[in-house]
């Protein structure tokens, strides 16, 4: 009981990824992610159109505007906040059998200042974790995203500079997904970038040059390089594209690339999403290059307004030349949006490390989260 109370008290002291839901592209009738988000490739703070969609289309009702419509910020200012609380039951790393935790997932504040063409954007949050750990007070606070941006308008050319994730692939909100975790898009792995491109109704292109975090000791990505992300839409039902990323670090060089696709079937209200990436890694001190594979295939069903159910399979092979080292996972997620600003989700995942292994090297996770945003 005490652990639960402590977890709830710490709810306002935690970070997480700037959440985006690629499942809502196509399924809501919107073909561009930046129709609902200020960021050109989606994610982060939602605009007024996105807030209206949250109340009119995605959830079962309610006013999606800031503060539920009680106060409307001036046109030059956009504000938001995300708070998530989670409870998890899992057997990975448990000291004795099943392990349970109640912990803060996210507490972020969003601020955007500017015009429709030129703007400054900041996300501020506090670092947190499922289990307590010691950090200096100054290290608890972090701004995972902050950038300056110029754009022609909702469509057209744009350029931005600052800290954020380079657009790449499906951009799933679940950071544990293999295409996020093992390709450099896990928690707190945002890089510093100069990025630009074009966003239109039929296609979009994003080109990014990046360096690792130079303010703090970088988490994950320690190389510098470039990324390219392209997407093409066929009406309101199909989106497909490809991505490429090159990262050169002190110890190794990674060249990765892949394909993505989404296909929405309006009759049964089902959307398929897929991504597959190949990675070629070479090491400076070892003459032993390797090929890696990350893949995701998911199906999303929208049975009724305010509900979303998902099934998915994943694979991560850290060395295609070796047997028994791949990770495979299957999972399901049920999300309920009872009113605008509120989400309740149940997420389950079964992972096996080592294809076909019988050594018991696997994990099962059941996660319940409650999400509220302003």
VOLOBA-177366 format. One record per residue: x, y, z of N, C-alpha, C in turn; residue in three letters. Coordinates in pm, whole numbers, padded with zeros to 5 digits, always signed. Each point is the difference from the previous one (the first is absolute). Example, Ala and Ser with C-alpha at 12.3 -4.5 7.8 and 13.67 -1.06 7.14 Angstrom:
+01319-00569+00780-00089+00119+00000+00090+00120+00000ALA;-00035+00105-00072+00082+00119+00006-00077+00109+00073SER;
***
This chain:
+00082-00121+00000-00082+00121+00000+00086+00126+00000UNK;+00106-00003+00084+00088+00116+00007+00067+00025-00134UNK;+00043-00108-00070+00064+00017-00130-00097+00064-00098UNK;-00127-00037+00009-00099+00057-00091-00019+00149+00028UNK;-00006+00037+00129-00016+00140+00034+00119+00083-00043UNK;+00119-00056+00018+00120+00070-00043-00001+00019-00152UNK;-00039-00107-00071-00007+00011-00145-00096+00106-00045UNK;-00116+00011+00068-00097+00103-00038+00052+00140+00034UNK;+00071+00011+00113+00055+00130+00036+00106+00047-00099UNK;+00070-00096-00059+00105+00034-00095-00052+00017-00142UNK;-00129-00009-00018-00056+00007-00133+00039+00126-00074UNK;+00016+00110+00071+00036+00125-00064+00150+00016-00016UNK;+00074-00108+00021+00145+00007-00009+00054-00108-00092UNK;-00050-00003-00122+00043-00106-00091-00005+00045-00143UNK;+00091-00055-00086-00003+00032-00142-00046-00118-00083UNK;-00024+00023-00124-00022-00107-00097+00012+00060-00138UNK;-00018-00082-00099+00008+00049-00137-00114+00095-00031UNK;+00028+00094-00089-00109+00082-00054-00087-00093-00084UNK;-00123-00020+00044-00079-00106-00059-00065+00042-00131UNK;-00004-00094-00092-00073+00015-00125-00068-00133-00028UNK;-00107+00003-00077-00075-00120-00031-00011-00014-00152UNK;+00094-00071-00062-00010-00019-00145-00125-00078-00039UNK;-00065-00065+00098-00123-00074-00029-00113+00092-00044UNK;+00009+00130+00032-00107+00092-00036+00018+00061-00138UNK;+00117-00020-00061+00015+00042-00139-00083-00095-00086UNK;-00070+00050-00095-00089-00073-00091-00131-00039+00069UNK;+00004-00062+00118-00122-00050+00063-00095+00112+00038UNK;+00051+00120+00025-00086+00114+00034-00036+00084-00122UNK;+00050-00040-00118-00021+00079-00120+00107+00103-00025UNK;+00096+00011+00092+00111+00094-00015+00121-00073-00057UNK;+00061+00056-00104+00110-00068-00067+00135+00047+00047UNK;+00008+00122+00054+00127+00054+00049+00001+00003+00152UNK;+00112-00041+00061+00010+00006+00146+00000+00144+00049UNK;+00051+00094-00083+00005+00139+00046-00133+00072-00018UNK;-00103-00072-00042-00134+00060+00005-00043+00018+00146UNK;+00048-00089+00088-00038+00005+00141+00113+00047+00092UNK;+00125-00005-00049+00116+00036+00080+00071+00121-00060UNK;+00068+00077+00085+00081+00111-00049+00127-00051-00068UNK;+00059-00109+00050+00122-00054-00058-00027-00051-00141UNK;+00090+00021-00094-00025-00037-00140-00022-00148-00023UNK;+00060-00087+00083-00018-00144-00017-00090-00059+00107UNK;-00067+00086+00078-00088-00049+00106+00072-00015+00132UNK;-00075-00028+00105+00055-00015+00133-00001+00132+00075UNK;+00002-00010+00134+00004+00120+00080-00133+00071+00009UNK;+00005+00131+00016-00118+00082+00024-00097-00005-00118UNK;-00129-00015+00031-00102+00001-00105-00056+00141-00016UNK;-00041+00029-00123-00056+00132-00029-00151-00001+00026UNK;-00066+00111-00029-00143+00010+00029-00082-00098-00084UNK;+00043-00024-00124-00072-00099-00082+00012-00139+00064UNK;+00122-00035+00046+00019-00128+00066-00082-00011+00128UNK;-00011+00110+00073-00081-00001+00122-00148-00021-00032UNK;-00046+00063-00107-00140-00021-00040-00023-00145-00044UNK;+00097-00058-00071-00011-00140-00040-00005-00092+00121UNK;+00075+00036+00105+00000-00083+00121-00139-00007+00061UNK;-00074+00110-00005-00133+00000+00057-00107-00051-00094UNK;+00016+00026-00131-00106-00031-00097+00013-00136-00066UNK;+00124-00054-00007+00024-00122-00077+00064-00112+00081UNK;+00106+00032+00073+00080-00103+00066-00062-00049+00130UNK;-00045+00093+00085-00059-00038+00128-00153-00010-00013UNK;-00064-00036+00110-00145-00014+00000-00073+00133+00015UNK;+00076+00108+00016-00062+00132+00012+00084+00092+00084UNK;-00053+00117+00029+00069+00097+00083+00067+00109-00082UNK;+00053+00099+00069+00068+00113-00061+00150-00024+00006UNK;+00062-00015-00115+00143-00031-00005+00090+00121+00010UNK;-00055+00121+00004+00084+00119+00005+00075+00009+00133UNK;+00102+00086+00002+00081+00019+00120-00089+00034+00119UNK;+00029-00067+00114-00079+00018+00123-00148-00027-00024UNK;-00029-00095-00092-00137-00039-00031-00082+00118-00053UNK;+00069+00098-00059-00069+00115-00056-00030+00111+00098UNK;+00048-00011+00124-00027+00103+00100+00074+00130-00030UNK;+00116-00011-00067+00077+00119-00038+00071-00027-00131UNK;-00006+00093-00091+00063-00015-00131+00127+00086-00004UNK;+00118-00060-00014+00123+00080-00008-00004+00091-00123UNK;+00076+00110+00003+00006+00087-00118+00062-00073-00119UNK;-00020+00049-00122+00047-00073-00119+00150-00026-00002UNK;+00080+00085+00065+00147-00016-00002+00050-00100+00103UNK;-00091-00055+00083+00040-00089+00109-00080-00129-00005UNK;+00069-00113+00013-00065-00130+00013+00061-00073+00120UNK;-00086-00055+00084+00044-00065+00122-00059-00141+00008UNK;+00067-00086+00075-00050-00134+00022+00076-00069+00111UNK;-00051-00113+00043+00067-00079+00103-00047-00144-00013UNK;+00087-00094+00035-00031-00142+00000+00038-00060+00134UNK;-00092-00080+00057+00027-00071+00125-00046-00144-00019UNK;+00088-00094+00034-00034-00142-00011+00041-00073+00127UNK;-00088-00086+00047+00028-00089+00112-00016-00143-00049UNK;+00090-00087+00041-00004-00138-00050+00019-00099+00113UNK;-00063-00114-00015+00022-00114+00087+00040-00118-00087UNK;+00100-00075+00040+00052-00108-00082+00015-00128+00081UNK;-00027-00110-00065+00026-00133+00055+00090-00070-00100UNK;+00119-00043+00044+00094-00063-00094+00093-00094+00074UNK;+00064-00089-00076+00090-00097+00062+00144+00019-00043UNK;+00029+00108-00075+00137+00024-00044+00073+00081+00106UNK;+00107-00056+00054+00077+00068+00103-00062-00007+00137UNK;-00105-00077+00018-00061-00012+00131+00091-00078+00095UNK;+00004+00042+00125+00084-00069+00097-00059-00133+00043UNK;-00131-00007+00004-00064-00124+00041-00134-00010-00072UNK;-00001-00075-00110-00123-00018-00075-00046+00127-00067UNK;-00131+00025+00006-00059+00114-00068+00032+00129+00076UNK;+00031+00104-00075+00030+00130+00057-00111+00097-00037UNK;-00041+00084+00093-00102+00100-00025+00051+00138+00039UNK;-00039+00100-00076+00042+00137+00027-00112+00096-00038UNK;-00008+00109+00075-00082+00115-00036+00096+00117-00013UNK;+00002+00064-00115+00103+00101-00022-00046+00108-00098UNK;+00062+00117+00007-00032+00107-00094+00068-00024-00134UNK;-00074+00013-00108+00056-00014-00134+00037+00134-00062UNK;-00080+00103+00029+00019+00125-00073-00059+00117+00077UNK;+00072+00111+00000-00052+00129+00044+00076+00106-00078UNK;-00061+00050-00105+00065+00095-00089-00088+00123-00020UNK;+00065+00113-00018-00067+00125-00034+00049+00044-00137UNK;-00092+00047-00087+00032+00040-00136-00027+00149-00017UNK;+00091+00070-00064-00019+00142-00028+00045+00027-00143UNK;-00086+00065-00077+00034+00045-00134-00032+00148-00010UNK;+00097+00079-00046-00017+00144-00016+00036+00035-00144UNK;-00086+00077-00067+00034+00041-00136-00121+00022-00086UNK;+00028+00015-00128-00104+00019-00100-00021-00130-00076UNK;-00082+00003-00103-00022-00120-00081+00123-00036-00081UNK;+00094+00093-00015+00120-00025-00080+00127-00020+00082UNK;+00019+00077+00106+00121-00007+00082-00040-00027+00145UNK;+00065-00099+00064-00040-00035+00136+00116-00060+00078UNK;-00013+00002+00132+00092-00066+00092-00081-00097+00084UNK;+00054-00119+00022-00073-00107+00068+00088-00063+00107UNK;-00059-00027+00118+00074-00060+00111-00090-00101+00071UNK;+00056-00118+00029-00062-00096+00091+00087-00005+00125UNK;-00059+00020+00116+00073-00009+00126-00061-00107+00088UNK;+00084-00085+00057-00049-00106+00086+00103-00034+00106UNK;-00029-00104+00077+00089-00044+00107+00030-00146-00021UNK;+00127-00035+00009+00038-00140-00019-00059-00085+00111UNK;-00046-00119-00037-00055-00093+00098+00031-00141-00043UNK;-00039-00095+00081+00028-00140-00034-00098-00088+00074UNK;-00011-00124-00045-00088-00095+00066+00049-00030+00140UNK;+00132-00007+00016+00056-00030+00130+00088+00116+00044UNK;+00007+00027+00133+00077+00114+00047+00147-00011-00038UNK;+00062+00114-00027+00143+00004-00023+00050+00139+00038UNK;+00127+00007+00030+00056+00124+00052+00055+00085-00114UNK;-00047+00124-00007+00049+00097-00097+00012+00135+00068UNK;+00097+00081-00039+00004+00137+00051-00129+00072-00039UNK;-00040+00098+00084-00127+00070-00025-00001+00062-00140UNK;+00114+00059-00041+00006+00065-00131-00021-00099-00114UNK;+00031-00129+00025-00014-00100-00105-00142-00051-00014UNK;-00087+00035+00095-00137-00047-00007-00081+00073-00107UNK;+00037+00124-00029-00075+00080-00095+00063-00012-00139UNK;-00084-00008-00100+00051-00017-00135-00098+00060-00101UNK;+00055+00053-00106-00080+00044-00114+00035-00093-00116UNK;-00088-00093-00027+00030-00099-00104-00012+00059-00139UNK;-00085+00101-00014-00015+00067-00130+00001+00151+00020UNK;+00075+00068-00083-00003+00145-00008+00060+00038-00135UNK;-00073+00081-00075+00047+00034-00135-00065+00128-00050UNK;+00066+00057-00099-00053+00112-00077-00042-00052-00136UNK;-00111+00050-00053-00049-00051-00127-00056+00111-00088UNK;+00027-00012-00129-00065+00081-00102-00074-00094-00094UNK;-00119+00040-00042-00074-00078-00099-00084+00092-00086UNK;-00024-00044-00123-00085+00077-00090-00143+00008+00052UNK;-00046-00109+00054-00137-00009+00048-00030-00144+00037UNK;-00126-00037+00015-00035-00140+00029+00057-00097-00103UNK;+00011+00044-00125+00070-00077-00103+00110+00086-00060UNK;+00099-00066-00059+00111+00073-00060+00131-00032+00067UNK;+00098+00084-00024+00135-00023+00051+00012+00047+00145UNK;+00097-00061+00071+00025+00039+00138+00147-00024+00033UNK;+00045+00062+00110+00134-00023+00054-00007+00018+00150UNK;+00073-00082+00074+00005+00017+00146+00136-00044+00054UNK;+00036+00055+00116+00128-00030+00062-00022-00013+00151UNK;+00060-00104+00059-00014-00021+00143+00005-00147+00034UNK;-00061-00034+00112+00001-00138+00048-00137-00063-00022UNK;-00001-00115-00067-00121-00077-00024+00041-00130-00066UNK;-00092-00091-00020+00029-00123-00074-00004+00029-00149UNK;+00102-00043-00073-00005+00011-00145-00116-00085-00052UNK;-00085+00054-00089-00108-00081-00057+00056-00128-00063UNK;-00059-00114+00038+00048-00128-00050-00106-00106+00028UNK;-00045-00069-00102-00088-00115+00019-00139+00034+00051UNK;-00061-00097+00069-00138+00015+00046-00013+00098+00115UNK;+00103+00017+00079-00002+00089+00116-00110-00041+00098UNK;+00009-00125+00050-00097-00051+00095+00018+00065+00136UNK;-00108+00016+00077+00013+00057+00134+00062-00097+00100UNK;-00008-00130-00027+00056-00099+00093+00150-00010-00018UNK;+00077+00058+00093+00146+00002-00016+00061-00139+00015UNK;-00075-00097+00054+00052-00136+00012-00006-00077-00132UNK;-00071+00052-00099-00005-00067-00131+00141-00011-00056UNK;+00033-00112-00060+00136-00023-00048+00044+00105-00102UNK;-00091+00046-00085+00037+00100-00101+00028+00135+00063UNK;-00037+00020+00126+00035+00121+00073+00122-00026+00089UNK;-00008-00103+00080+00102-00028+00101+00138-00027-00057UNK;+00008-00075-00110+00130-00043-00052+00048+00082-00120UNK;-00078+00098-00043+00041+00082-00113+00034+00144+00040UNK;+00007+00025+00132+00043+00131+00047-00112+00094+00037UNK;-00122-00054+00029-00114+00086+00030-00064-00038+00133UNK;+00083-00043+00095-00047-00039+00132-00012+00125+00088UNK;-00036-00018+00126-00015+00111+00093+00126+00084+00011UNK;-00016+00132-00007+00107+00098+00021+00111-00010-00104UNK;-00026-00057-00117+00102-00014-00103-00013+00106-00110UNK;-00074+00107+00024-00009+00107-00098+00138+00059-00028UNK;+00023+00037-00125+00127+00059-00041-00020+00148-00032UNK;+00113+00070-00019-00006+00138-00048+00012+00000-00151UNK;-00089+00075-00066-00016-00015-00144-00016+00133-00073UNK;+00034-00006-00126-00046+00099-00099-00081-00079-00100UNK;-00127+00037-00015-00091-00081-00080-00083+00088-00092UNK;-00040-00056-00111-00085+00072-00093-00068-00096-00094UNK;-00096+00054-00075-00070-00087-00093-00126+00064-00053UNK;-00086-00085-00052-00125+00043-00063-00112-00090+00048UNK;-00115+00060+00032-00118-00075+00042-00116+00041-00089UNK;-00059-00097-00069-00116+00025-00084-00107-00104+00028UNK;-00115+00016-00063-00109-00097+00021+00032-00136-00061UNK;+00078-00005-00108+00028-00125-00067+00134-00062+00040UNK;+00096+00081+00045+00129-00055+00040+00071+00097+00093UNK;+00099-00053+00072+00084+00084+00084+00141-00058+00005UNK;+00097+00090+00021+00141-00036+00004+00067+00076+00113UNK;+00079-00073+00082+00072+00060+00112+00147-00041-00009UNK;+00089+00099+00005+00144-00024-00004+00061+00062+00125UNK;+00078-00078+00075+00050+00045+00129+00148-00032+00015UNK;+00077+00098+00044+00136-00022+00044+00005+00007+00151UNK;+00066-00095+00067-00008-00006+00146+00137-00022+00064UNK;+00008+00043+00126+00115-00028+00087-00057-00046+00133UNK;+00078-00075+00081-00052-00045+00130-00017+00116+00097UNK;-00071-00025+00107-00023+00100+00104+00134+00050+00054UNK;+00025+00131-00012+00124+00057+00049-00019+00075+00132UNK;-00124+00004+00050-00027+00065+00128+00017-00098+00114UNK;-00047-00122-00018+00012-00107+00098+00071-00118-00064UNK;+00042-00093+00083+00056-00124-00052-00107-00069-00082UNK;+00022-00021-00130-00108-00052-00084-00044-00139+00039UNK;-00130-00022-00009-00058-00132+00022-00026-00062-00135UNK;+00054-00118-00025-00025-00068-00127+00087+00052-00113UNK;-00057+00082-00087+00069+00047-00120+00123+00084+00035UNK;+00119-00049-00038+00125+00072+00027+00073+00036-00130UNK;-00065-00019-00110+00061+00032-00128-00061+00123-00062UNK;+00065+00048-00105-00050+00111-00079-00029-00051-00141UNK;-00094+00064-00066-00032-00047-00135-00120+00069-00058UNK;-00077-00074-00078-00114+00056-00070-00110-00105-00015UNK;-00123+00048-00014-00115-00088-00019-00092+00060-00105UNK;-00062-00086-00079-00097+00040-00103-00125-00082+00019UNK;-00117+00066-00003-00126-00068+00017-00096+00049-00109UNK;-00063-00094-00071-00091+00034-00110-00130-00076+00017UNK;-00112+00067-00027-00130-00066+00004-00086+00048-00116UNK;-00071-00095-00060-00092+00027-00110-00138-00050+00039UNK;-00105+00078-00027-00136-00039+00030-00079-00027-00127UNK;-00078-00105+00002-00091-00033-00110-00143+00021+00050UNK;-00052+00121-00021-00132+00032+00051-00001+00003+00152UNK;-00110-00048+00058-00016-00003+00145+00010-00141+00056UNK;+00057-00093-00077+00002-00138+00047+00139-00062+00008UNK;+00096+00049-00076+00133-00063-00003+00108+00107+00017UNK;+00098-00032+00083+00121+00081+00014+00119-00095+00000UNK;+00101+00032-00080+00119-00085-00004+00123+00090-00015UNK;+00115-00054+00034+00120+00081-00009+00124-00078+00039UNK;+00108+00073+00015+00127-00060+00036+00085+00097+00079UNK;+00103-00052+00065+00086+00081+00084+00143-00052-00006UNK;+00094+00092+00026+00142-00033-00002+00068+00083+00108UNK;+00095-00063+00071+00072+00069+00107+00143-00049+00004UNK;+00094+00094+00012+00143-00031+00012+00050+00067+00127UNK;+00065-00078+00086+00053+00052+00126+00144-00045+00016UNK;+00091+00097+00017+00143-00028+00014+00042+00037+00142UNK;+00043-00099+00077+00042+00022+00137+00147-00032+00020UNK;+00046+00012+00124+00140-00027+00032+00035-00148-00013UNK;-00098-00087+00023+00028-00144+00000-00054-00072-00122UNK;-00108+00050-00059-00060-00072-00113-00075+00096-00090UNK;-00033-00051-00119-00081+00072-00097-00122-00084-00034UNK;-00118+00061+00002-00123-00070-00033-00065+00064-00122UNK;-00037-00085-00095-00078+00043-00115-00128-00082+00001UNK;-00113+00066+00012-00127-00073+00008-00101+00060-00097UNK;-00089-00084-00043-00104+00045-00090-00114-00099-00002UNK;-00118+00048-00039-00113-00090-00002-00120+00057-00070UNK;-00112-00073+00012-00127+00037-00063-00110+00001+00104UNK;-00100+00085-00022-00117+00006+00088-00126+00000-00085UNK;-00110-00040+00061-00127+00001-00070-00118+00002+00095UNK;-00108+00067-00042-00127+00001+00072-00112-00020-00101UNK;-00099-00078+00038-00112-00027-00089-00127-00003+00084UNK;-00091+00093-00027-00123+00010+00077-00118-00055-00080UNK;-00076-00090+00063-00119-00060-00061-00123+00061+00070UNK;-00071+00085-00072-00106+00078+00061-00117-00085+00044UNK;-00036-00104-00077-00115-00083+00035+00010-00061+00138UNK;+00101-00086+00024+00015-00061+00132+00069+00090+00102UNK;+00043+00119-00043+00071+00094+00088+00127-00063+00057UNK;+00083-00051-00090+00126-00066+00037+00115+00067-00075UNK;+00111+00021+00068+00119+00056-00063+00119-00090+00026UNK;+00075-00031-00106+00124-00076+00012+00118+00096-00004UNK;+00102-00028+00082+00121+00081+00004+00120-00093+00003UNK;+00104+00034-00079+00117-00087-00006+00125+00084-00021UNK;+00110-00049+00054+00131+00060-00024+00106-00110+00009UNK;+00099+00007-00089+00114-00092+00004+00125+00079-00033UNK;+00105-00018+00081+00126+00072-00018+00118-00097+00007UNK;+00094+00017-00092+00127-00071+00004+00108+00096+00049UNK;+00089-00050+00085+00108+00080+00056+00133-00069-00031UNK;+00095+00077-00056+00135-00051-00022+00095+00076+00091UNK;+00064-00072+00091+00087+00062+00098+00144-00047-00018UNK;+00092+00095-00009+00143-00030-00006+00069+00060+00122UNK;+00107-00067+00046+00071+00042+00120+00139+00046-00037UNK;+00047+00104+00068+00130+00057-00033+00116-00089+00043UNK;-00014-00070+00110+00110-00080+00054-00016-00150-00024UNK;-00113-00039-00058-00025-00143-00023-00047-00018-00143UNK;+00065-00090-00073-00038-00028-00138-00108-00106-00003UNK;-00117+00036+00050-00111-00095+00007-00132+00075-00017UNK;-00028+00047-00119-00128+00070-00023-00118-00095+00018UNK;-00115+00056+00026-00119-00084+00018-00123+00069-00058UNK;-00097-00085-00037-00130+00046-00047-00102-00025+00110UNK;-00092+00096+00015-00106-00012+00099-00135+00026-00066UNK;-00105-00047+00067-00135+00015-00053-00095+00043+00111UNK;-00081+00102-00027-00108+00042+00089-00129+00003-00081UNK;-00106-00062+00051-00125-00008-00076-00120+00011+00093UNK;-00106+00058-00053-00125+00017+00075-00117-00019-00095UNK;-00102-00073+00045-00124-00017-00076-00115+00007+00099UNK;-00091+00095-00024-00111+00017+00092-00132+00021-00071UNK;-00106-00039+00067-00136+00023-00048-00077+00078+00105UNK;-00074+00103-00044-00076+00086+00090-00147-00006-00039UNK;-00085-00022+00098-00144-00005-00022-00067+00111+00081UNK;-00092+00072-00066-00074+00109+00064-00146-00043+00009UNK;-00036-00077+00103-00135-00058+00006-00110+00102+00022UNK;+00031+00108+00071-00099+00104+00026+00075+00128+00033UNK;-00069+00110-00011+00063+00128+00032+00053-00002+00144UNK;+00124+00040+00017+00061+00003+00132+00074-00127+00037UNK;+00003-00101-00090+00067-00127+00030+00099-00036-00110UNK;+00112-00062+00041+00101-00044-00096+00066-00127+00054UNK;+00000-00106-00079+00060-00127+00039+00110-00036-00099UNK;+00113-00050+00051+00115-00027-00085+00061-00137+00030UNK;+00046-00066-00105+00081-00121+00010+00128+00024-00079UNK;+00114-00053+00047+00125+00023-00071+00098-00113+00024UNK;+00092-00016-00095+00113-00091+00013+00126+00079-00034UNK;+00112-00037+00064+00125+00072-00020+00116-00098-00009UNK;+00110+00047-00060+00123-00079-00003+00121+00093-00001UNK;+00098-00036+00081+00128+00068-00001+00109-00107-00002UNK;+00081+00001-00105+00112-00093-00013+00128+00082+00001UNK;+00077-00011+00109+00119+00084+00015+00117-00047-00085UNK;-00007-00120-00057+00104-00048-00091-00059-00111-00086UNK;-00026+00031-00126-00065-00098-00089+00087-00121-00029UNK;+00130+00009+00029+00089-00113-00027+00002-00101+00115UNK;-00061+00033+00112-00001-00088+00117-00141-00053+00025UNK;-00008-00123+00045-00128-00061+00031-00030+00016+00149UNK;-00129+00011+00031-00041+00001+00138+00022+00129+00075UNK;+00022+00113-00069+00023+00126+00070-00114+00100-00023UNK;-00095-00036-00081-00109+00093-00033-00100+00010+00114UNK;-00067+00114+00005-00111+00022+00092-00129+00003-00082UNK;-00101-00068+00049-00132+00003-00061-00102+00040+00106UNK;-00099+00076-00040-00101+00045+00095-00136+00003-00068UNK;-00102-00030+00078-00139+00016-00042-00071+00078+00110UNK;-00099+00077-00039-00067+00079+00102-00135+00050-00046UNK;-00071+00061+00095-00131+00056-00026-00018+00124+00086UNK;-00084+00091-00047-00027+00122+00074-00145+00042-00023UNK;-00065+00037+00109-00136+00050-00006-00002+00140+00061UNK;-00047+00099-00077-00002+00138+00046-00141+00056-00006UNK;-00034+00071+00107-00132+00061+00013+00018+00149+00022UNK;-00069+00080-00081+00002+00145+00011-00141+00044+00039UNK;-00034-00005+00129-00138+00025+00041-00045+00142-00027UNK;+00087+00097+00024-00027+00140-00033+00131+00061-00048UNK;-00009+00113-00067+00121+00070-00040+00087+00028+00123UNK;+00131-00013-00015+00100+00023+00105+00028-00125+00084UNK;-00074-00107-00019+00019-00118+00085+00018-00124-00086UNK;+00099-00082+00037+00024-00129-00065+00031-00104+00106UNK;-00059-00117-00015+00029-00115+00087+00041-00114-00091UNK;+00118-00059+00026+00050-00104-00089+00050-00121+00076UNK;-00022-00117-00059+00051-00126+00054+00088-00063-00105UNK;+00126-00026+00035+00102-00045-00096+00063-00129+00051UNK;+00003-00102-00085+00062-00127+00036+00101-00042-00104UNK;+00112-00059+00045+00108-00035-00093+00071-00125+00049UNK;+00023-00094-00092+00076-00121+00027+00123+00001-00087UNK;+00117-00010+00062+00126+00005-00074+00081-00126+00026UNK;+00061-00053-00107+00091-00114+00011+00134+00042-00057UNK;+00105-00013+00079+00135+00033-00043+00070-00126-00045UNK;+00037-00005-00126+00061-00120-00055-00106-00084-00068UNK;-00010+00012-00131-00104-00071-00075+00013-00149+00021UNK;-00109-00063+00041-00001-00144+00017+00073-00048+00123UNK;+00045+00091+00085+00075-00043+00119-00095-00058+00103UNK;+00050-00088+00083-00081-00059+00106+00062+00028+00136UNK;+00078+00107+00008+00067+00031+00126-00081+00094+00088UNK;-00122+00031-00042-00085+00085+00082+00036+00146-00004UNK;+00081+00041-00095+00042+00140-00006-00107+00083-00070UNK;-00101+00038+00074-00108+00079-00055-00059+00089+00107UNK;-00105+00073-00037-00065+00089+00096-00144+00019-00040UNK;-00083+00025+00101-00140+00033-00020-00028+00129+00075UNK;-00071+00090-00065-00029+00130+00060-00147+00033-00021UNK;-00065+00048+00105-00136+00052-00008+00002+00140+00061UNK;-00037+00100-00080+00011+00139+00040-00136+00068-00010UNK;-00040+00067+00108-00121+00082+00000+00043+00145+00018UNK;-00045+00088-00089+00038+00140+00011-00123+00090-00008UNK;+00008+00111+00073-00102+00104-00002+00069+00128-00046UNK;-00052+00060-00106+00062+00116-00061-00098+00117+00001UNK;+00048+00115+00047-00079+00123-00003+00085+00111-00060UNK;-00061+00078-00089+00072+00113-00058-00087+00125+00006UNK;+00066+00116+00007-00071+00127+00001-00021+00050-00143UNK;
***
